[in-house]
Amino acid sequence: MRGSLEVADIFRAAGPTYRATHAGHLSLHQLKVMSAIELCRTAALGGHVEACEDCGHRRITYNSCRNRHCPKCQGAAARTWLAEREADLLPLGYFHVVFTVPTEVADIALHNKAAIYDLVFQAASETMLTIAADPQHLGARIGITAVLHTWGSALTHHPHVHMIVPGGGIALDGDRWISSRPAFLLPVRVLGKLFRRLFLTRLIALHDAGRLAFFGSLAPLAERRVFLRHLSPVRSKPWAVYAKPPFAGPEAVLAYLSRYTHRVAISNRRLIAADATGVTFKYKDYRIEGPGRYKAMTLATHEFIRRFLMHVLPTGFHRIRHYGLFANSSRAENIMRARELLASAAPASEDTPCTQPDKCPCCGGRMITIEIFERGSQPHYRASTPAGTIRIDTS
């Protein structure tokens, strides 16, 4: 038996009641996400039977849902994405910069995800590119890989953008590489002020164009005067822009990206228990330093599901984006030019395949596929039953 708790288990147990209780208040996309997670790696999606060439041990492997919100499906997607990005890395230090919007804006974003999340990307990337190009600062064109996260550790709504930026860029005339200082990229106070101005100017423009919707307690914000009054406190207070020290080389950048790019609101390994009292999970209290920041929280099951679904992104929304030198339209040419200026060659390609055949858990022999079965069907071959074999209950 599989012993670890999964989000899928919670959805299967409490999902039907939750959907019935909140009928008419869940989007079609949220319903599809719930269904995909519930069916992931079950017979409902089909799969294949593998057998060991040496000892004959057999196991059933069910297909994944491949939904980007599923905690079980992001590992393979992250590995594929990282393999593509590895060839783009430059041999220098990279900085980690985080742009966060205040609570007053996050409340509006919850009902206007596509518009506001897109605006966070726009304002943050333009801020970085503008300040970096300023001769008073770096005076160069930089490259940015940006990833949107919408959650805090306790599954609260906390929109912010993580950026990975190389420590330097190509001079505006294109003739040389300009390196940043070893532990300093750009001034965060300057970044914060420009980010605030760009974001608020465009947010008000969205309101004036009638592109924002307001519900419940935020309904009065539909009136322009009330909307401006709501934003008044954030016009003067600093907006959080955080710049971490540079990574120790390209390998550390890849390790970081593998943790962040395809992360979902909560991973299965953070779940502790699910019972009549609710769902208990681990979270990090960022206000505390040291081991004491790691705590456990219990939420009513329906509240846990509500918080999880709060982070479902709009259909077709790109949560990983590239700007400046890394913009998709000219990435290859820009990286080639950067390497020329840095007198660096591209990373050597590996001749070995990116995936290796699975090994038998009994004898270490090679596992081969002996049967493929369609959605909703059961395989003709059955899995072996020695200790350690994983079985999935599809009842």
C-alpha positions in Angstrom: 0.0 0.0 0.0 1.1 3.5 -0.7 1.5 5.1 2.7 2.1 8.8 1.9 -0.8 11.2 1.8 -1.5 13.1 -1.4 -3.6 16.0 -2.5 -5.4 13.5 -4.8 -6.5 11.5 -1.8 -8.0 14.6 -0.2 -9.8 15.5 -3.5 -11.1 12.0 -3.9 -12.5 11.8 -0.4 -13.9 15.4 0.0 -14.1 16.6 -3.6 -17.7 15.4 -4.4 -19.1 17.1 -1.3 -17.0 20.3 -1.9 -18.3 20.5 -5.5 -21.9 20.0 -4.4 -21.6 22.6 -1.7 -20.0 25.2 -4.0 -21.9 24.4 -7.1 -22.1 27.5 -9.3 -19.1 29.1 -7.5 -16.3 27.0 -9.1 -15.0 27.8 -12.6 -14.9 25.1 -15.2 -11.2 25.2 -15.2 -11.0 24.6 -11.4 -13.4 21.6 -11.8 -11.1 20.2 -14.5 -8.0 20.6 -12.3 -9.8 18.8 -9.5 -10.8 16.0 -11.8 -7.3 15.7 -13.4 -5.6 15.4 -10.0 -8.2 12.8 -8.8 -7.6 10.6 -11.8 -3.9 11.1 -12.1 -2.0 7.7 -12.2 -5.2 5.6 -12.0 -6.7 3.1 -14.4 -9.1 5.9 -15.5 -6.2 7.4 -17.6 -4.8 4.1 -18.9 -1.2 3.0 -18.6 1.1 0.1 -19.3 2.5 -3.1 -17.7 6.2 -3.5 -17.3 8.1 -6.8 -16.8 11.6 -7.5 -15.8 13.7 -9.3 -18.5 15.5 -11.3 -15.8 13.2 -12.4 -13.0 9.8 -11.7 -14.7 8.6 -9.3 -12.0 5.6 -7.3 -13.3 4.2 -3.9 -12.3 1.5 -1.6 -13.5 2.2 2.0 -14.3 -0.7 4.3 -14.8 -0.6 7.4 -17.0 -0.2 10.9 -15.5 -2.7 13.7 -16.0 0.1 16.2 -16.9 -1.9 19.0 -15.4 0.4 21.9 -14.4 -1.3 22.2 -11.0 -0.9 18.5 -10.1 1.7 17.8 -7.4 2.7 14.5 -9.0 3.2 15.7 -12.6 5.7 18.5 -12.3 8.9 16.5 -11.9 9.1 15.3 -15.4 8.0 18.7 -16.8 10.7 20.4 -14.8 13.5 18.1 -16.0 12.5 18.6 -19.6 12.4 22.4 -19.2 15.7 22.4 -17.3 17.5 20.4 -20.0 16.4 23.1 -22.5 17.6 25.9 -20.3 21.0 24.3 -19.4 22.4 25.2 -22.8 21.5 28.9 -22.2 23.5 29.4 -19.0 26.3 31.8 -19.0 29.5 31.2 -17.0 29.0 33.9 -14.4 27.1 34.6 -11.2 23.3 34.9 -11.3 21.1 37.0 -9.0 17.7 36.1 -7.6 15.3 39.1 -7.5 11.8 38.9 -6.1 9.0 41.5 -6.8 5.9 41.4 -4.5 2.7 43.3 -4.7 1.0 44.7 -1.5 -2.1 43.1 0.1 -4.4 45.8 -1.3 -3.4 44.8 -4.8 -3.4 41.1 -4.1 -7.1 41.3 -3.1 -7.9 42.8 -6.5 -5.8 40.2 -8.3 -7.8 37.4 -6.8 -10.8 38.3 -8.9 -8.8 39.5 -11.9 -6.0 36.9 -12.2 -5.1 37.1 -15.9 -5.0 40.9 -16.0 -3.2 41.5 -12.7 -0.7 38.7 -12.9 0.2 39.8 -16.4 0.6 43.3 -15.1 3.0 42.0 -12.4 5.2 40.5 -15.1 5.0 43.6 -17.3 5.9 46.1 -14.5 8.6 43.9 -12.9 10.4 43.1 -16.2 10.2 46.7 -17.5 11.6 47.9 -14.1 14.6 45.6 -14.3 15.3 46.3 -18.0 15.0 50.1 -17.5 17.1 50.4 -14.4 19.8 48.0 -15.8 20.0 50.1 -19.1 20.5 53.3 -17.1 24.2 54.4 -17.4 24.0 55.6 -13.8 23.5 51.9 -12.8 24.6 49.1 -15.1 24.2 50.6 -18.5 23.5 47.2 -20.2 20.9 45.0 -21.7 20.3 42.1 -19.3 18.5 38.8 -19.5 15.7 37.7 -17.2 13.9 34.4 -16.5 10.8 35.1 -14.5 8.5 32.7 -12.6 5.1 33.7 -11.1 4.1 32.2 -7.7 0.7 33.1 -6.2 0.9 31.5 -2.8 2.4 31.9 0.6 3.6 28.9 2.6 0.2 28.6 4.3 -1.6 28.5 0.9 -2.6 32.2 1.3 -2.9 34.4 -1.7 0.5 36.1 -2.1 1.4 37.0 -5.8 5.0 37.6 -6.5 7.5 37.1 -9.3 10.9 35.3 -8.9 13.6 36.5 -11.4 16.9 34.8 -12.2 19.2 37.4 -13.7 22.9 37.0 -14.8 25.3 39.4 -13.2 25.8 41.7 -16.1 24.7 42.4 -19.6 25.6 43.5 -23.1 26.5 47.1 -23.5 23.9 49.3 -25.2 26.2 49.6 -28.2 26.6 45.8 -28.4 30.4 45.9 -28.3 31.3 44.7 -24.8 30.0 42.8 -21.8 29.5 44.8 -18.7 29.7 42.9 -15.4 27.9 43.9 -12.2 29.6 44.2 -8.9 30.2 40.7 -7.3 27.5 41.0 -4.7 25.3 43.8 -6.1 23.2 44.0 -9.2 20.8 47.0 -9.0 19.5 49.1 -6.1 16.3 47.6 -4.7 14.9 51.0 -3.5 15.1 52.4 -7.0 13.6 49.2 -8.4 10.8 49.3 -5.8 9.9 52.9 -6.7 9.8 52.4 -10.4 7.9 49.1 -10.0 5.3 50.8 -7.9 4.8 53.7 -10.3 4.6 51.5 -13.4 2.2 49.0 -11.8 -0.2 51.6 -10.3 -0.3 53.7 -13.5 -1.3 50.7 -15.5 -3.6 49.3 -12.9 -5.6 52.5 -12.9 -5.6 52.4 -16.7 -7.1 48.9 -16.5 -9.9 50.2 -14.2 -10.6 53.2 -16.5 -10.9 50.8 -19.4 -13.5 48.7 -17.6 -11.2 45.6 -17.6 -11.4 44.9 -13.9 -14.2 43.0 -12.1 -15.1 43.3 -8.4 -17.2 41.0 -6.2 -18.4 40.7 -2.7 -16.7 43.1 -0.3 -14.7 44.6 -3.1 -17.8 45.5 -5.2 -17.6 49.2 -4.2 -14.2 49.4 -5.9 -16.0 49.5 -9.3 -16.5 53.2 -8.6 -13.3 55.1 -9.6 -13.2 57.4 -6.5 -13.5 54.4 -4.1 -10.9 52.5 -6.2 -8.4 55.4 -5.9 -9.0 55.7 -2.2 -8.3 52.0 -1.8 -5.0 52.4 -3.5 -4.0 55.5 -1.6 -2.1 53.8 1.2 0.1 51.9 -1.2 1.2 55.0 -3.2 3.5 56.1 -0.4 4.7 53.0 1.3 7.7 51.0 -0.1 7.0 48.0 -2.4 8.9 44.9 -1.5 11.7 44.1 -4.0 14.2 41.6 -2.6 17.6 40.8 -4.2 19.5 37.7 -2.8 23.2 37.3 -3.1 24.4 35.7 -6.3 24.3 31.9 -6.8 27.6 30.1 -6.7 27.8 29.2 -10.4 25.5 28.0 -13.1 25.0 24.6 -11.4 23.4 26.3 -8.4 21.1 28.2 -10.7 19.9 25.0 -12.2 19.3 23.5 -8.8 17.3 26.5 -7.8 15.2 26.5 -11.0 14.4 22.8 -10.5 12.8 23.7 -7.2 10.9 26.8 -8.4 9.9 26.7 -12.0 7.3 24.0 -11.9 6.3 24.2 -8.2 2.6 24.0 -7.3 0.8 25.6 -4.3 1.6 22.7 -2.0 3.6 19.5 -2.6 2.5 16.1 -1.4 5.5 15.8 0.9 4.3 18.7 3.0 1.1 16.9 3.9 1.0 15.3 7.3 -2.5 14.0 7.9 -6.1 14.2 6.7 -8.9 13.2 9.1 -12.2 14.4 10.6 -10.4 17.4 12.1 -9.2 18.6 8.7 -5.9 18.6 6.7 -2.6 19.1 8.6 0.5 20.2 6.6 3.9 21.7 7.2 4.5 25.4 6.5 7.2 28.0 7.0 6.7 31.1 9.2 9.0 33.6 7.5 8.8 36.0 10.4 10.9 33.6 12.5 14.5 32.7 11.9 16.0 29.3 12.6 14.5 25.8 13.0 11.5 27.3 14.8 10.1 28.7 11.6 8.9 25.3 10.5 5.5 24.6 11.9 2.3 22.6 11.3 -1.1 24.0 10.5 -4.5 22.3 10.3 -7.3 23.6 8.1 -10.8 22.4 7.7 -10.9 20.1 4.6 -13.1 22.4 2.6 -10.9 25.4 3.5 -7.8 23.5 2.4 -9.4 22.7 -1.0 -10.6 26.4 -1.4 -7.0 27.6 -0.8 -5.6 25.1 -3.2 -8.0 26.1 -6.0 -7.4 29.8 -5.3 -4.0 29.2 -7.0 -5.3 27.7 -10.2 -4.1 29.9 -13.1 -6.2 31.0 -16.0 -6.3 28.7 -19.0 -3.3 29.5 -21.3 -1.6 31.8 -18.8 2.3 31.5 -19.0 3.8 31.5 -15.6 7.4 31.2 -16.8 8.5 34.1 -19.1 11.8 35.4 -20.5 12.8 39.0 -21.1 15.6 41.1 -22.5 18.5 39.0 -23.8 16.5 35.8 -23.0 13.3 36.8 -24.9 12.2 33.9 -27.0 12.4 35.7 -30.3 16.1 36.4 -30.1 17.5 34.2 -27.3 19.9 32.1 -29.4 21.5 35.1 -31.1 21.8 37.1 -27.8 23.3 34.2 -25.9 25.8 33.5 -28.7 26.8 37.2 -28.7 27.2 37.2 -24.9 29.4 34.2 -25.0 31.6 35.9 -27.7 32.0 38.9 -25.4 32.7 36.7 -22.5 35.0 34.5 -24.6 33.1 31.5 -23.6 32.0 28.4 -25.6 28.6 26.8 -25.4 28.2 23.9 -22.9 29.2 20.6 -24.5 26.2 18.4 -25.4 25.8 15.1 -23.8 25.7 12.0 -25.9 23.9 9.9 -23.3 20.1 9.7 -23.4 18.3 11.9 -21.0 16.2 8.9 -19.7 17.5 5.5 -18.7 15.4 2.3 -18.6 13.8 1.6 -15.2 15.4 -1.1 -13.1 13.6 -4.0 -11.5 13.0 -3.4 -7.8 13.6 -7.1 -7.1 16.8 -7.9 -9.0 17.9 -4.7 -10.7 17.2 -6.1 -14.2 15.8 -4.0 -17.1 12.1 -3.4 -17.1 10.3 -3.5 -20.5 6.8 -2.7 -21.5 4.7 -5.8 -22.3 1.2 -4.3 -22.5 -0.4 -0.9 -23.1 -4.0 -0.4 -22.0 -6.4 2.4 -22.8 -8.3 4.8 -20.5 -10.8 3.1 -18.2 -9.5 -0.4 -19.1 -7.8 -2.9 -16.9 -4.6 -4.7 -18.1 -4.6 -8.4 -19.0 -1.4 -8.9 -17.1 -1.4 -8.4 -13.3 1.3 -6.9 -11.2 3.5 -9.2 -9.1 2.8 -9.1 -5.3 6.2 -9.2 -3.6 6.9 -6.8 -0.7 7.7 -3.3 -1.9 5.4 -3.4 -5.0 3.2 -0.3 -5.2 -0.5 -0.9 -5.8 -3.0 1.9 -6.6 -6.5 1.5 -5.4 -8.8 2.6 -8.3 -12.1 1.7 -6.5 
